[in-house]
Amino acid sequence: MHGGETPRPPFEGPVRHIYVHVPFCRARCDYCAFASVAVGGGGSGTDVPRLFDAYVEGVAAEWERERAAHDVRRLRTLYLGGGTPSLLGPDRLERLLTVFRPHLTPQAEVTVEVNPEDAGTEFAAWAAGARRSPGSGALRGVRISLGVQSFLPELRAALGRTAQADPRAAFDRLRAAGVASIGLDLIHGIPGQTPELLAGDIATVLDLRPDHVSWYELDVSEGTALARRLARAEGTAGGGRRAAPVAALADDVRAAGYRRLVRALSRAGYDWYEVSNFARPGHKARHNLACWRARPYLGLGPGAVSTVGARRWTNSADPRAWAAALAAGRRPTRSVEELDDATRARERLLLAARCGEPVPLEAVSAVVDPDALAASAGAGLVSVRGGTLRVTRKGRHVADGLCVRLFRAPRLRG
């Protein structure tokens, strides 16, 4: 139970959290498997500005449609992710926020993902709250999640990040402008990331003292340019884009690097509150926490995912198809999934495991293997007390694999 709320089944209850997917980016990074559309620099000599304007209008229309269809209360969090939301620029971002401002609580958390090349002086001033629309009231400046990946150019190149902007300079501009909460988004397990190079990134993070750090392990998805480069390095594939092949880090090197960064950030006073997330006091990502606690949420924009009750749906990833559906008065849905009780119970345990938060044992007992649970408790990976199950700090290091072992094999019908 959190914040005095009554425990309820996963994703049930009124909607108080909104995710807006901004699918546009300058160029698609080699590791990216998200719904995104590369538009280059988005200059005025192209049709990109019209595409951006149509996108903002589409989000407003989709919001009105979904707000009427669901029990939406005053919003506690609003998250603009991508893609590259900052590519829209301050004016269009301001127009987007104006759509939601009347529906936010006074203390709502508003997060915008930003790439370093967009974090100029004007953008920083807007993010700090210097440019509020008339009638915006006491809404504070936005929370910024700065997409760094690595401070080292050679590691960004290994990921296919083509932008040359200095992430540290971007951080300094945002801090100098008075942005109240700045998070850094990094990746570990990058091909070529030696222990010494990882130590360099850790040292830079500790020197900057951001309010929040998300440090994700590199996930190489099938079909991405990075997957093809790794396959060529292993001699198992050819063809495709002829970028330089790269070699994956050994599993033990990745695991050791992860333990090292967790230890370093924890010793520096950051709360390791989720497998990949660390926060200074008062700066936990409240939107992400709501998702990890299986609160219902609406996703707006091309490729966005929503989960409300036992239903999860995904929007069309094509911006034009998405906009056309809305213009025709239709929901721009690509797929719908009905979540049965077992699926929701597994998700509840998996999400709680990543945060080390307790779960009522009775809520997940139908999907947990008792022998695996006993073995995991004996190994110090979980604790079971007072009718609740909690993954320990030791278990959080292997949370995903631990849950796979805990889950009871589904019964075959027939």
C-alpha positions in Angstrom: 0.0 0.0 0.0 1.4 3.4 -1.0 0.4 6.9 -0.1 -2.6 5.8 1.9 -4.2 4.1 -1.2 -6.3 1.0 -0.7 -4.7 -2.1 -2.4 -6.6 -3.0 -5.6 -6.0 -5.5 -8.4 -3.3 -4.5 -10.9 -4.3 -1.6 -13.3 -7.7 -1.2 -11.7 -9.1 2.2 -10.5 -9.3 5.7 -11.9 -6.7 6.9 -14.4 -4.3 9.5 -12.9 -1.2 8.9 -15.1 -0.6 9.8 -18.8 2.2 8.9 -21.1 2.5 10.8 -24.4 4.7 9.2 -27.0 6.5 11.6 -29.3 7.8 9.3 -32.0 10.1 11.7 -33.9 13.9 11.7 -33.8 16.7 13.1 -35.9 18.1 9.7 -36.7 17.3 6.2 -35.4 20.0 4.9 -33.0 21.4 1.5 -33.8 20.0 -0.1 -30.5 16.5 1.5 -30.7 13.5 -0.8 -31.0 10.9 1.8 -30.0 8.3 3.2 -32.3 10.1 6.1 -33.9 10.2 8.1 -37.1 13.5 9.7 -38.3 12.9 13.2 -39.6 16.4 14.6 -39.7 16.8 18.1 -38.2 13.1 18.9 -38.8 14.0 22.2 -40.6 11.4 24.7 -42.0 12.2 23.7 -45.6 10.6 20.3 -45.2 7.0 19.1 -44.3 8.3 18.2 -40.8 6.8 21.3 -39.1 3.4 20.4 -40.5 3.9 16.9 -39.3 4.7 18.2 -35.8 1.7 20.5 -35.8 -0.6 17.7 -36.9 0.9 15.5 -34.1 0.1 18.1 -31.4 -3.4 18.5 -32.6 -3.8 14.7 -32.8 -2.7 14.3 -29.2 -5.2 16.9 -28.1 -8.0 15.1 -30.0 -7.0 11.7 -28.6 -6.8 13.0 -25.1 -10.4 14.3 -25.3 -11.6 11.0 -26.7 -9.9 8.9 -24.0 -10.9 11.3 -21.2 -14.5 10.8 -22.2 -14.1 7.0 -22.4 -12.5 6.4 -19.0 -12.7 7.4 -15.4 -9.9 10.0 -15.6 -9.3 12.0 -12.4 -6.9 14.9 -11.8 -3.6 13.8 -13.1 -0.7 13.1 -10.8 1.9 12.5 -13.5 2.4 13.4 -17.2 5.3 11.9 -19.0 6.5 12.9 -22.5 8.7 10.2 -23.9 10.0 9.1 -27.3 11.5 9.2 -29.7 12.8 12.7 -28.9 10.2 15.0 -27.4 12.6 17.9 -27.2 12.8 17.8 -31.0 9.4 19.5 -31.0 10.9 22.6 -29.4 9.6 24.8 -26.6 6.7 26.3 -28.5 5.1 23.0 -29.5 5.9 21.4 -26.1 4.2 24.4 -24.5 1.1 23.8 -26.6 1.1 20.1 -25.6 1.3 21.0 -21.9 -1.5 23.5 -22.3 -3.7 20.6 -23.3 -3.2 18.9 -20.0 -2.6 21.8 -17.5 -6.3 22.1 -16.5 -6.3 18.4 -15.6 -3.2 18.3 -13.4 -3.0 18.4 -9.7 -1.1 21.3 -8.2 1.8 19.0 -7.3 1.7 16.9 -10.5 5.0 15.6 -11.9 5.6 16.6 -15.5 8.6 14.9 -17.2 10.1 15.6 -20.7 12.8 13.4 -22.3 15.5 15.6 -23.8 18.4 15.0 -26.1 21.6 17.1 -25.3 21.6 18.7 -28.8 18.2 20.3 -28.0 19.1 21.6 -24.5 20.0 25.1 -25.6 19.6 28.3 -23.5 16.0 28.9 -24.7 14.9 25.3 -24.1 16.5 25.4 -20.6 14.6 28.6 -19.7 11.4 27.0 -20.8 12.1 23.8 -18.8 12.8 25.8 -15.7 9.3 27.4 -15.9 10.3 30.8 -17.3 7.7 30.5 -20.1 4.3 29.6 -18.7 1.1 30.1 -20.6 -1.4 32.5 -19.2 -3.5 30.9 -16.6 -1.0 28.1 -15.9 -1.1 29.0 -12.2 1.4 27.5 -9.8 2.6 24.7 -12.1 6.4 24.4 -11.6 8.9 23.8 -14.3 9.2 20.4 -15.8 11.3 17.5 -14.7 14.0 16.7 -17.3 15.3 13.3 -18.3 18.5 13.9 -20.3 19.4 11.1 -22.8 23.1 10.7 -22.3 23.7 6.9 -22.9 27.4 7.6 -22.2 29.6 10.7 -21.7 32.3 9.1 -23.8 32.0 9.7 -27.6 33.5 6.3 -28.5 30.7 4.5 -26.6 28.0 6.7 -28.0 29.4 5.8 -31.5 29.2 2.1 -30.6 25.5 2.6 -30.0 25.1 4.5 -33.3 24.4 7.8 -31.7 25.3 10.3 -34.4 24.7 13.6 -32.4 27.9 15.3 -31.3 26.5 17.6 -28.6 28.3 17.5 -25.3 26.0 15.9 -22.7 27.8 17.6 -19.8 27.4 21.0 -21.3 23.7 20.4 -21.8 23.4 19.3 -18.2 25.2 22.5 -17.0 22.8 24.7 -19.1 19.8 23.1 -17.6 21.1 23.4 -14.1 22.2 27.0 -14.6 18.7 27.9 -15.8 17.2 26.6 -12.6 15.6 23.3 -13.7 14.5 21.9 -10.4 14.9 18.2 -11.2 17.3 16.7 -13.8 17.7 13.0 -14.4 20.4 11.4 -16.5 19.6 8.4 -18.7 22.6 6.1 -19.3 23.3 2.6 -20.6 25.8 0.0 -19.4 26.9 -3.2 -21.1 27.8 -1.3 -24.3 30.1 -3.1 -26.7 33.7 -1.9 -25.9 32.7 -0.6 -22.5 35.7 -1.7 -20.5 35.7 -1.5 -16.7 37.9 1.6 -17.0 35.4 3.3 -19.4 32.5 2.5 -17.2 34.4 3.9 -14.2 34.8 7.2 -16.3 31.1 7.5 -16.8 30.4 6.7 -13.1 32.9 9.4 -12.1 31.2 12.0 -14.3 27.8 11.2 -12.9 29.0 11.5 -9.4 30.7 14.8 -10.2 27.5 16.3 -11.8 25.3 15.1 -8.9 22.0 14.8 -10.9 18.8 14.4 -9.0 18.0 11.1 -10.7 19.9 8.4 -12.6 18.4 5.8 -14.9 21.2 3.3 -15.8 19.8 0.6 -18.0 21.5 -2.5 -19.2 21.8 -2.6 -23.0 19.0 -4.7 -24.5 19.8 -5.8 -28.1 16.5 -6.4 -29.8 16.3 -8.6 -32.9 16.0 -6.6 -36.1 17.9 -3.5 -34.9 21.1 -2.2 -36.6 23.1 -3.1 -33.5 21.9 -6.7 -33.6 23.1 -6.9 -37.1 26.5 -5.4 -36.2 26.9 -7.9 -33.4 25.9 -10.8 -35.6 28.5 -9.8 -38.2 31.2 -9.7 -35.4 30.2 -13.2 -34.5 30.3 -14.2 -38.2 26.6 -15.2 -38.2 25.1 -12.6 -40.5 25.9 -10.4 -43.4 24.0 -7.8 -45.4 22.1 -4.9 -44.0 23.7 -1.6 -43.2 27.4 -1.9 -43.4 28.3 -0.1 -40.1 31.3 -1.5 -38.3 30.8 -4.8 -36.5 31.0 -4.7 -32.7 31.6 -7.5 -30.1 29.2 -8.0 -27.2 30.5 -7.8 -23.7 30.8 -11.1 -21.8 28.0 -11.7 -19.3 30.3 -11.7 -16.3 31.7 -8.3 -17.4 28.2 -6.9 -17.7 27.2 -8.2 -14.3 30.4 -6.9 -12.6 29.8 -3.5 -14.2 26.3 -3.4 -13.0 27.3 -4.3 -9.4 29.9 -1.6 -9.6 27.6 1.2 -10.6 25.0 0.2 -8.0 27.6 0.2 -5.3 29.0 3.6 -6.4 25.7 5.4 -6.6 24.4 3.8 -3.4 27.6 5.0 -1.5 27.1 8.5 -3.0 23.7 8.7 -1.3 21.4 7.7 -4.1 18.4 5.5 -3.3 18.5 2.4 -5.5 14.7 2.2 -5.7 14.3 0.1 -8.8 16.6 -2.2 -10.7 17.9 0.5 -13.0 16.9 3.7 -11.2 18.5 5.8 -8.5 17.3 9.0 -6.9 18.3 11.7 -4.4 15.7 12.3 -1.7 12.5 13.7 -3.1 13.4 12.9 -6.7 12.0 9.5 -7.4 10.3 9.3 -10.8 6.7 9.3 -9.7 5.3 8.4 -13.1 7.5 5.3 -13.4 6.7 4.3 -9.8 3.0 4.4 -10.7 3.6 2.1 -13.6 5.8 -0.2 -11.5 3.0 -0.3 -8.9 0.6 -1.4 -11.6 -1.5 1.7 -11.6 -3.8 2.2 -14.7 -2.4 4.6 -17.3 -3.3 6.0 -20.7 -0.8 6.2 -23.5 -1.4 8.9 -26.2 0.4 9.3 -29.6 1.7 6.9 -32.3 2.9 3.6 -30.8 1.8 4.4 -27.3 0.5 1.6 -25.0 -2.3 1.9 -22.5 -3.3 -0.4 -19.7 -6.6 0.1 -17.9 -8.2 -2.8 -15.9 -7.8 -6.1 -17.8 -7.3 -4.4 -21.2 -4.0 -3.3 -22.8 -4.0 -1.7 -26.2 -1.3 -0.3 -28.5 -1.7 2.6 -31.0 -0.7 2.5 -34.6 3.0 3.4 -34.8 2.6 5.3 -38.1 1.9 9.0 -37.3 -0.1 9.5 -40.4 -2.3 6.4 -39.9 -2.7 7.4 -36.2 -3.8 10.9 -37.2 -6.1 9.7 -40.0 -7.9 7.4 -37.5 -8.5 10.2 -35.1 -9.7 12.5 -37.9 -12.2 9.9 -38.9 -13.5 9.6 -35.3 -11.9 6.2 -34.7 -9.6 5.0 -31.9 -6.1 4.6 -33.5 -5.6 1.2 -32.1 -3.3 -1.4 -33.7 -3.8 -4.2 -31.2 -5.8 -5.1 -28.1 -4.8 -7.6 -25.4 -7.1 -8.9 -22.7 -5.1 -9.7 -19.5 -6.3 -12.7 -17.6 -5.8 -12.9 -13.8 -2.7 -15.0 -14.1 -1.0 -12.5 -16.5 -1.8 -9.6 -14.2 -0.5 -11.5 -11.1 2.8 -12.3 -12.9 3.2 -8.7 -13.9 2.4 -7.5 -10.4 5.2 -9.7 -9.0 7.7 -8.8 -11.7 7.1 -5.1 -11.3 7.3 -5.3 -7.5 10.4 -7.4 -7.7 12.2 -4.7 -9.7 11.5 -2.2 -6.9 11.9 -4.5 -3.9 8.4 -3.7 -2.8 6.1 -6.1 -0.9 3.3 -8.1 -2.6 0.6 -9.9 -0.7 1.4 -13.6 -1.1 -2.2 -14.5 -1.6 -2.3 -12.1 -4.7 0.4 -14.1 -6.5 0.3 -17.6 -4.9 -1.5 -19.0 -8.0 1.4 -18.2 -10.3 4.3 -18.9 -7.9 6.0 -22.3 -7.6 6.2 -23.1 -3.8 9.4 -25.1 -4.2 11.1 -22.3 -6.2 9.9 -19.8 -3.6 11.4 -21.8 -0.8 14.7 -22.2 -2.6 14.9 -18.5 -3.4 14.1 -17.6 0.2 16.9 -20.0 1.4 19.3 -18.3 -1.0 18.4 -14.9 0.5 16.8 -13.7 -2.8 13.3 -13.2 -1.3 11.8 -12.9 2.1 8.3 -14.1 3.1 6.9 -12.5 6.2 3.5 -11.6 7.5 1.8 -12.9 4.4 3.9 -10.7 2.1 6.6 -11.6 -0.4 9.5 -9.2 -1.0 12.5 -9.5 -3.3 15.6 -8.6 -1.2 18.4 -6.3 -2.3 20.4 -9.3 -3.3 17.6 -10.6 -5.3 17.1 -7.3 -7.1 20.4 -7.8 -8.9 18.8 -10.8 -10.7 15.1 -9.7 -10.5 14.0 -10.7 -14.0 15.7 -14.1 -13.9 14.5 -14.7 -10.4 10.8 -14.1 -11.4 11.2 -16.5 -14.3 12.3 -19.2 -11.8 9.5 -18.3 -9.4 6.7 -18.5 -11.8 4.7 -21.7 -11.8 4.5 -23.4 -15.2 1.1 -22.7 -16.8 -1.3 -25.7 -16.8 -2.0 -27.1 -20.2 -5.7 -27.2 -21.2 -7.1 -30.2 -23.0 
